[in-house]
Amino acid sequence: MLNSDARERVLDAAERLFAERGYRAVTLKDIAAAIGIRHASLYHHVPGGKQELFIEVTERNLARHREGIAAAIASSPLDVRAQLKAVAAWLIAQPPMDLIRMVNSDMPAIDPHEAWRLSKMASDAMIVPLHQLLEQAQARGEI
C-alpha cells in the first residue's frame, strides 16, 4: 500500500484534476502523470480504480466542508448574520466545487449506490448545518 504521504499526494492530485476536468475526463494515467509515477503503479495501489479515488476525494472534501462549516458557525457569536457571514467567508476561501457538474455528470458516471451516498453526505455536510442554523435563528426570533 501507499504510505500516508504518497497517498495524500495521490488524493491531492486526483481532487485537483477531478475539480478541474470532472470525473469523466480524468484518467488514472492523468493522475499518475500529475504525481510522477507510472500508471500501473497507481492502479496497483488503488485497486478500485478511478471510481475509488473519486469517492475517497469526494468524501475527504465533504468532511472538510462539514468540519469547516461547523467551525465557522461555532466560532461566531450567536447571531444569524454573523454565523452566515462566517460560513460564507469560509466557503469563499475554499477551492471551488462545481456542484452542477457533479450532479449532472460526475455522479451519474459512478455506481448509483455510491452516488446516492455521496449526495446524502453532501447534504449532511452543507445543507443540514445551514438549515439548523436558520431554524435556531427562527426560534430565537431573529428571522
Backbone as a chain_set.jsonl record, in Angstrom:
{"seq": "MLNSDARERVLDAAERLFAERGYRAVTLKDIAAAIGIRHASLYHHVPGGKQELFIEVTERNLARHREGIAAAIASSPLDVRAQLKAVAAWLIAQPPMDLIRMVNSDMPAIDPHEAWRLSKMASDAMIVPLHQLLEQAQARGEI", "coords": {"N": [[0.837, -1.201, 0.0], [0.291, 2.343, -0.389], [2.337, 4.723, 1.344], [1.364, 7.096, 3.9], [2.017, 9.767, 3.154], [2.47, 9.522, 0.386], [-0.029, 8.626, -0.369], [-1.606, 10.851, 0.258], [-0.571, 12.638, -1.637], [-1.481, 11.416, -3.983], [-4.269, 11.609, -3.55], [-4.548, 14.404, -3.384], [-3.742, 15.196, -5.979], [-5.648, 13.821, -7.523], [-8.008, 14.996, -6.559], [-7.647, 17.663, -7.374], [-7.53, 17.357, -10.2], [-10.042, 16.138, -10.754], [-11.68, 18.229, -9.915], [-10.965, 20.218, -11.746], [-11.501, 19.08, -14.304], [-13.561, 17.214, -14.181], [-15.105, 14.032, -13.441], [-15.49, 12.209, -15.612], [-13.634, 13.043, -17.548], [-11.101, 12.659, -16.535], [-8.339, 10.472, -16.275], [-6.747, 7.528, -14.865], [-4.151, 7.519, -15.748], [-3.696, 10.248, -16.12], [-3.722, 11.121, -13.463], [-1.591, 9.647, -12.383], [0.505, 10.718, -13.94], [0.454, 13.336, -13.028], [1.576, 13.142, -10.527], [3.949, 11.995, -11.028], [4.383, 9.187, -11.311], [4.25, 5.787, -12.571], [1.452, 4.652, -14.478], [0.609, 1.974, -14.045], [1.675, 1.513, -11.516], [0.148, 3.204, -9.918], [-2.406, 2.094, -10.254], [-2.008, -0.358, -9.088], [-1.963, 0.275, -6.382], [-4.419, 1.378, -6.011], [-6.835, -0.383, -6.218], [-9.561, -0.214, -6.748], [-9.697, 1.58, -8.718], [-10.41, 4.48, -10.735], [-12.986, 5.238, -9.846], [-12.886, 4.555, -7.12], [-10.94, 6.386, -6.227], [-12.245, 8.824, -6.839], [-14.474, 8.669, -5.143], [-13.187, 8.599, -2.641], [-11.783, 11.099, -2.606], [-13.945, 12.813, -2.807], [-15.367, 12.215, -0.461], [-13.436, 13.078, 1.388], [-13.307, 15.811, 0.753], [-15.95, 16.581, 1.348], [-15.999, 16.02, 4.096], [-14.156, 17.915, 4.957], [-15.613, 20.217, 4.33], [-17.877, 19.863, 5.998], [-16.654, 19.984, 8.552], [-15.436, 22.524, 8.396], [-17.611, 24.296, 8.015], [-19.038, 23.804, 10.372], [-17.13, 24.68, 12.254], [-16.942, 27.38, 11.547], [-19.505, 28.293, 12.195], [-19.553, 27.707, 14.947], [-17.537, 29.375, 15.899], [-18.55, 31.879, 15.77], [-20.491, 34.684, 17.027], [-23.661, 34.184, 18.705], [-25.588, 34.814, 16.538], [-27.484, 35.158, 13.7], [-26.73, 36.551, 11.361], [-23.968, 37.016, 11.725], [-23.084, 34.38, 11.891], [-23.812, 33.349, 9.348], [-22.231, 35.021, 7.749], [-19.705, 34.171, 8.569], [-19.732, 31.502, 7.7], [-20.009, 31.944, 4.939], [-17.603, 33.317, 4.421], [-15.774, 31.296, 5.01], [-16.464, 29.378, 3.047], [-15.914, 30.804, 0.669], [-13.18, 30.957, 0.826], [-12.374, 28.44, 0.126], [-11.25, 25.964, -2.305], [-12.964, 26.064, -5.437], [-16.042, 24.238, -5.939], [-17.599, 22.454, -8.406], [-20.633, 22.045, -8.318], [-22.861, 21.71, -9.959], [-21.853, 20.337, -12.205], [-21.004, 18.061, -10.854], [-23.441, 16.923, -10.011], [-24.843, 16.6, -12.448], [-23.083, 15.265, -14.192], [-20.756, 13.921, -13.028], [-21.719, 12.296, -10.815], [-23.724, 10.608, -12.074], [-21.997, 8.96, -13.459], [-20.828, 7.163, -11.778], [-21.165, 4.299, -9.562], [-24.559, 3.8, -8.751], [-25.456, 3.487, -6.052], [-23.276, 4.478, -4.607], [-23.244, 7.08, -5.586], [-25.674, 8.04, -4.566], [-25.103, 7.843, -1.828], [-22.924, 9.636, -1.576], [-24.233, 11.979, -2.332], [-26.031, 12.253, -0.215], [-24.171, 12.596, 1.842], [-23.147, 15.067, 1.029], [-25.37, 16.725, 1.377], [-25.712, 16.426, 4.156], [-23.327, 17.572, 4.998], [-23.354, 20.218, 4.059], [-25.935, 21.369, 3.622], [-27.689, 20.617, 5.743], [-26.422, 21.72, 8.161], [-26.762, 24.488, 7.662], [-29.523, 24.687, 7.457], [-30.224, 23.965, 10.071], [-29.003, 26.084, 11.443], [-30.574, 28.232, 10.543], [-33.104, 27.436, 11.495], [-32.617, 27.569, 14.267], [-32.091, 30.293, 14.517], [-34.58, 31.271, 13.832], [-36.076, 30.264, 15.962], [-35.008, 31.834, 17.975], [-36.087, 34.19, 17.314], [-34.864, 35.806, 15.459], [-35.279, 35.73, 12.773]], "CA": [[0.0, 0.0, 0.0], [0.989, 3.617, -0.379], [2.461, 5.329, 2.663], [0.36, 8.161, 4.043], [2.402, 10.939, 2.357], [2.218, 9.208, -1.022], [-1.486, 8.558, -0.537], [-2.084, 12.242, 0.24], [-0.21, 13.201, -2.944], [-2.43, 10.847, -4.948], [-5.583, 12.204, -3.299], [-4.494, 15.824, -3.754], [-3.723, 15.29, -7.445], [-6.953, 13.374, -8.023], [-9.002, 16.024, -6.225], [-7.426, 18.818, -8.252], [-7.915, 17.015, -11.573], [-11.5, 15.966, -10.818], [-12.287, 19.561, -9.805], [-10.705, 20.968, -12.976], [-11.993, 18.465, -15.54], [-14.698, 16.324, -13.974], [-14.818, 12.601, -13.324], [-15.434, 11.524, -16.914], [-12.494, 13.477, -18.359], [-9.834, 12.328, -15.88], [-7.946, 9.062, -16.298], [-5.703, 7.183, -13.9], [-2.882, 7.964, -16.348], [-3.57, 11.677, -15.806], [-3.392, 11.247, -12.039], [-0.225, 9.14, -12.235], [1.415, 11.703, -14.532], [0.465, 14.534, -12.179], [2.448, 12.928, -9.362], [5.217, 11.466, -11.497], [4.559, 7.742, -11.194], [3.686, 5.032, -13.688], [0.032, 4.313, -14.394], [0.469, 0.644, -13.436], [1.97, 1.641, -10.084], [-1.02, 3.81, -9.279], [-3.508, 1.134, -10.257], [-1.676, -1.403, -8.114], [-2.287, 0.763, -5.039], [-5.813, 1.822, -5.997], [-7.477, -1.457, -6.985], [-10.9, 0.19, -7.16], [-9.545, 2.458, -9.864], [-10.807, 5.887, -10.736], [-14.161, 5.433, -9.001], [-12.432, 4.537, -5.723], [-10.295, 7.672, -5.956], [-13.266, 9.872, -6.853], [-15.257, 8.543, -3.912], [-12.36, 8.989, -1.498], [-11.536, 12.542, -2.585], [-15.221, 13.483, -2.537], [-15.603, 12.066, 0.982], [-12.486, 13.957, 2.084], [-13.752, 17.178, 0.505], [-17.184, 16.814, 2.109], [-15.629, 16.066, 5.518], [-13.54, 19.232, 5.157], [-16.705, 21.193, 4.336], [-18.668, 19.672, 7.221], [-15.875, 20.497, 9.683], [-15.228, 23.961, 8.228], [-18.88, 24.991, 8.262], [-19.315, 23.69, 11.812], [-16.192, 25.552, 12.968], [-17.323, 28.773, 11.267], [-20.7, 28.586, 12.998], [-19.2, 27.651, 16.374], [-16.637, 30.471, 16.269], [-19.263, 33.145, 15.61], [-21.485, 34.986, 18.065], [-24.973, 33.563, 18.493], [-26.302, 35.795, 15.725], [-27.607, 34.525, 12.39], [-25.938, 37.27, 10.357], [-22.545, 36.738, 11.96], [-22.83, 32.981, 11.554], [-23.867, 33.209, 7.888], [-21.04, 35.675, 7.207], [-18.559, 33.294, 8.839], [-19.839, 30.362, 6.779], [-19.715, 32.442, 3.588], [-16.164, 33.596, 4.343], [-15.069, 30.007, 4.944], [-16.722, 28.772, 1.734], [-15.211, 31.576, -0.356], [-11.75, 30.657, 0.949], [-12.122, 27.066, -0.328], [-11.221, 25.763, -3.761], [-14.348, 25.955, -5.924], [-16.639, 22.942, -6.251], [-18.582, 22.584, -9.479], [-21.72, 21.167, -7.88], [-23.739, 21.415, -11.099], [-21.219, 19.25, -12.951], [-21.018, 16.852, -10.029], [-24.785, 16.343, -10.032], [-25.278, 16.253, -13.802], [-22.137, 14.462, -14.964], [-19.896, 13.033, -12.239], [-22.476, 11.3, -10.048], [-24.309, 9.562, -12.923], [-20.952, 8.104, -14.026], [-20.351, 6.189, -10.793], [-22.157, 3.355, -9.047], [-25.713, 4.553, -8.235], [-25.486, 3.471, -4.584], [-22.238, 5.41, -4.148], [-23.696, 8.43, -5.929], [-26.694, 8.405, -3.58], [-24.425, 8.009, -0.536], [-22.175, 10.89, -1.627], [-25.217, 13.07, -2.346], [-26.502, 12.388, 1.171], [-23.061, 13.2, 2.587], [-23.078, 16.483, 0.654], [-26.478, 17.382, 2.065], [-25.399, 16.439, 5.589], [-22.175, 18.441, 5.238], [-23.522, 21.618, 3.676], [-27.312, 21.862, 3.694], [-28.249, 20.398, 7.083], [-25.979, 22.72, 9.142], [-27.376, 25.792, 7.382], [-30.936, 24.553, 7.822], [-30.275, 24.018, 11.537], [-28.668, 27.449, 11.832], [-31.751, 29.069, 10.286], [-34.155, 27.039, 12.449], [-32.259, 28.113, 15.577], [-32.289, 31.742, 14.44], [-36.025, 31.486, 13.857], [-36.52, 30.009, 17.338], [-34.571, 32.979, 18.786], [-36.808, 35.364, 16.842], [-34.009, 36.643, 14.609], [-35.841, 35.752, 11.418]], "C": [[0.875, 1.255, 0.0], [1.159, 4.096, 1.051], [1.557, 6.552, 2.707], [0.719, 9.414, 3.244], [2.12, 10.713, 0.877], [0.72, 9.174, -1.294], [-2.08, 9.967, -0.599], [-1.754, 12.913, -1.089], [-1.16, 12.705, -4.021], [-3.788, 11.516, -4.79], [-5.615, 13.678, -3.705], [-4.537, 15.998, -5.269], [-5.075, 14.898, -8.031], [-8.015, 14.431, -7.746], [-8.872, 17.226, -7.155], [-7.901, 18.523, -9.675], [-9.421, 16.816, -11.716], [-12.194, 17.322, -10.753], [-12.129, 20.345, -11.104], [-11.471, 20.415, -14.175], [-13.26, 17.638, -15.39], [-14.283, 14.868, -14.03], [-14.602, 11.947, -14.681], [-14.165, 11.843, -17.699], [-11.136, 13.08, -17.781], [-9.581, 10.83, -15.976], [-6.935, 8.806, -15.186], [-4.336, 7.575, -14.44], [-2.643, 9.438, -16.048], [-3.12, 11.874, -14.36], [-1.963, 10.785, -11.795], [0.786, 10.15, -12.777], [1.54, 12.939, -13.65], [1.379, 14.377, -10.972], [3.754, 12.233, -9.736], [5.451, 9.987, -11.254], [3.937, 7.063, -12.406], [2.223, 4.705, -13.41], [-0.167, 2.986, -13.682], [0.732, 0.694, -11.935], [0.779, 2.215, -9.334], [-2.152, 2.799, -9.179], [-3.267, 0.004, -9.266], [-2.115, -0.993, -6.705], [-3.718, 1.264, -4.9], [-6.615, 0.797, -6.799], [-8.889, -1.12, -7.449], [-10.882, 1.185, -8.3], [-10.037, 3.874, -9.639], [-12.007, 6.132, -9.835], [-13.769, 5.458, -7.529], [-11.787, 5.865, -5.352], [-11.315, 8.805, -5.904], [-14.075, 9.854, -5.557], [-14.441, 9.028, -2.724], [-12.099, 10.491, -1.464], [-12.824, 13.32, -2.33], [-15.566, 13.384, -1.058], [-14.701, 13.005, 1.777], [-12.91, 15.412, 1.945], [-15.003, 17.506, 1.32], [-16.915, 16.852, 3.609], [-15.008, 17.421, 5.846], [-14.617, 20.315, 5.201], [-17.553, 21.078, 5.604], [-17.944, 20.291, 8.416], [-15.694, 22.011, 9.598], [-16.479, 24.773, 8.503], [-19.218, 24.956, 9.747], [-18.409, 24.621, 12.611], [-16.543, 27.023, 12.755], [-18.529, 29.179, 12.104], [-20.34, 28.668, 14.474], [-18.346, 28.84, 16.808], [-17.3, 31.843, 16.179], [-20.175, 33.403, 16.799], [-22.821, 34.33, 17.709], [-25.886, 34.576, 17.8], [-26.308, 35.266, 14.298], [-26.764, 35.233, 11.328], [-24.453, 36.974, 10.505], [-22.201, 35.307, 11.564], [-22.841, 32.768, 10.043], [-22.668, 33.875, 7.22], [-19.809, 34.797, 7.406], [-18.561, 32.088, 7.91], [-19.481, 30.808, 5.364], [-18.223, 32.712, 3.42], [-15.367, 32.298, 4.238], [-15.239, 29.389, 3.561], [-15.956, 29.484, 0.62], [-13.719, 31.267, -0.341], [-11.381, 29.263, 0.44], [-11.958, 27.004, -1.839], [-12.649, 25.562, -4.262], [-14.765, 24.509, -6.181], [-17.686, 23.186, -7.326], [-19.728, 21.614, -9.182], [-22.659, 20.802, -9.022], [-23.153, 20.259, -11.912], [-21.241, 17.955, -12.152], [-22.368, 16.155, -10.112], [-25.145, 15.826, -11.422], [-24.359, 15.296, -14.545], [-21.366, 13.459, -14.117], [-20.685, 11.929, -11.544], [-23.137, 10.24, -10.935], [-23.272, 8.587, -13.496], [-20.428, 7.064, -13.043], [-21.5, 5.278, -10.362], [-23.316, 4.126, -8.407], [-25.794, 4.583, -6.706], [-24.468, 4.464, -4.025], [-22.639, 6.851, -4.442], [-24.736, 8.912, -4.921], [-26.042, 8.696, -2.232], [-23.645, 9.326, -0.501], [-23.113, 12.096, -1.652], [-25.765, 13.321, -0.948], [-25.42, 13.03, 2.032], [-22.958, 14.693, 2.29], [-24.178, 17.275, 1.353], [-26.183, 17.509, 3.559], [-24.274, 17.419, 5.914], [-22.493, 19.914, 5.03], [-24.93, 22.165, 3.846], [-27.856, 21.767, 5.117], [-27.74, 21.428, 8.093], [-26.597, 24.1, 8.918], [-28.863, 25.788, 7.724], [-31.087, 24.66, 9.341], [-29.982, 25.424, 12.045], [-29.882, 28.359, 11.666], [-32.914, 28.721, 11.21], [-33.882, 27.622, 13.83], [-32.452, 29.628, 15.607], [-33.773, 32.082, 14.486], [-36.564, 31.287, 15.273], [-36.126, 31.155, 18.268], [-35.278, 34.265, 18.367], [-35.985, 36.288, 15.964], [-34.537, 36.736, 13.182], [-37.287, 35.292, 11.459]], "O": [[2.054, 1.208, 0.351], [0.269, 3.917, 1.883], [1.045, 6.993, 1.678], [-0.175, 10.067, 2.706], [1.597, 11.594, 0.194], [0.262, 9.644, -2.335], [-2.958, 10.237, -1.419], [-2.566, 13.675, -1.614], [-1.597, 13.478, -4.874], [-4.393, 11.94, -5.774], [-6.588, 14.144, -4.297], [-5.274, 16.839, -5.784], [-5.585, 15.568, -8.929], [-8.836, 14.725, -8.614], [-9.869, 17.742, -7.66], [-8.592, 19.34, -10.285], [-10.015, 17.275, -12.692], [-13.182, 17.547, -11.451], [-13.046, 21.054, -11.521], [-12.024, 21.176, -14.969], [-13.959, 17.39, -16.373], [-13.245, 14.52, -14.593], [-13.633, 11.211, -14.871], [-13.671, 10.993, -18.44], [-10.124, 13.16, -18.478], [-10.489, 10.021, -15.784], [-6.344, 9.736, -14.637], [-3.448, 7.929, -13.665], [-1.516, 9.838, -15.756], [-2.245, 12.692, -14.076], [-1.207, 11.446, -11.084], [1.809, 10.407, -12.141], [2.62, 13.52, -13.541], [1.9, 15.363, -10.452], [4.568, 11.918, -8.868], [6.584, 9.568, -11.017], [3.194, 7.682, -13.169], [1.816, 4.509, -12.265], [-1.023, 2.88, -12.804], [0.078, -0.012, -11.168], [0.445, 1.758, -8.241], [-2.782, 2.669, -8.129], [-4.209, -0.526, -8.677], [-2.585, -1.827, -5.931], [-4.177, 1.543, -3.792], [-7.027, 1.073, -7.926], [-9.365, -1.679, -8.437], [-11.935, 1.589, -8.793], [-10.072, 4.383, -8.519], [-12.045, 7.138, -9.126], [-14.263, 6.292, -6.77], [-12.058, 6.41, -4.282], [-11.252, 9.655, -5.015], [-14.326, 10.898, -4.955], [-14.942, 9.784, -1.891], [-12.183, 11.102, -0.399], [-12.792, 14.378, -1.702], [-16.012, 14.364, -0.461], [-15.149, 13.649, 2.725], [-12.874, 16.164, 2.919], [-15.101, 18.581, 1.911], [-17.538, 17.637, 4.324], [-15.299, 18.005, 6.89], [-14.541, 21.231, 6.02], [-17.905, 22.09, 6.211], [-18.542, 21.031, 9.197], [-15.788, 22.705, 10.611], [-16.417, 25.819, 9.15], [-19.637, 25.964, 10.316], [-18.867, 25.28, 13.545], [-16.449, 27.823, 13.686], [-18.568, 30.279, 12.656], [-20.768, 29.587, 15.172], [-18.422, 29.268, 17.96], [-16.671, 32.857, 16.482], [-20.584, 32.473, 17.495], [-23.067, 33.971, 16.557], [-26.819, 35.114, 18.396], [-25.252, 34.96, 13.745], [-26.151, 34.575, 10.486], [-23.765, 36.712, 9.518], [-21.151, 35.054, 10.972], [-21.971, 32.078, 9.512], [-22.143, 33.358, 6.234], [-18.967, 34.691, 6.515], [-17.515, 31.695, 7.393], [-18.732, 30.123, 4.668], [-17.643, 32.373, 2.388], [-14.407, 32.209, 3.473], [-14.266, 28.926, 2.965], [-15.411, 28.835, -0.272], [-13.065, 31.311, -1.383], [-10.198, 28.94, 0.333], [-12.453, 27.865, -2.566], [-13.461, 24.946, -3.571], [-13.957, 23.672, -6.584], [-18.562, 24.035, -7.165], [-19.782, 20.51, -9.725], [-23.197, 19.695, -9.048], [-23.864, 19.319, -12.266], [-21.47, 16.879, -12.706], [-22.433, 14.935, -10.267], [-25.693, 14.732, -11.555], [-24.81, 14.585, -15.443], [-21.324, 12.273, -14.446], [-20.35, 10.752, -11.675], [-23.112, 9.063, -10.576], [-23.632, 7.507, -13.965], [-19.667, 6.177, -13.429], [-22.651, 5.472, -10.755], [-23.077, 5.022, -7.597], [-26.164, 5.605, -6.13], [-24.764, 5.202, -3.085], [-22.395, 7.743, -3.629], [-24.687, 10.058, -4.474], [-26.385, 9.675, -1.57], [-23.699, 10.051, 0.493], [-22.809, 13.127, -1.052], [-25.944, 14.47, -0.544], [-25.708, 13.901, 2.853], [-22.712, 15.493, 3.193], [-23.936, 18.371, 1.86], [-26.38, 18.57, 4.151], [-24.269, 18.026, 6.985], [-21.964, 20.769, 5.741], [-25.089, 23.336, 4.189], [-28.42, 22.731, 5.634], [-28.553, 21.979, 8.834], [-26.92, 24.8, 9.879], [-29.392, 26.78, 8.224], [-31.97, 25.36, 9.836], [-30.636, 25.902, 12.972], [-30.184, 29.164, 12.548], [-33.634, 29.612, 11.66], [-34.796, 28.111, 14.493], [-32.92, 30.18, 16.602], [-34.173, 33.067, 15.107], [-37.411, 32.054, 15.731], [-36.826, 31.424, 19.244], [-35.093, 35.309, 18.992], [-36.368, 37.437, 15.746], [-34.27, 37.707, 12.473], [-37.947, 35.237, 10.421]]}, "num_chains": 1, "name": "protein.A"}
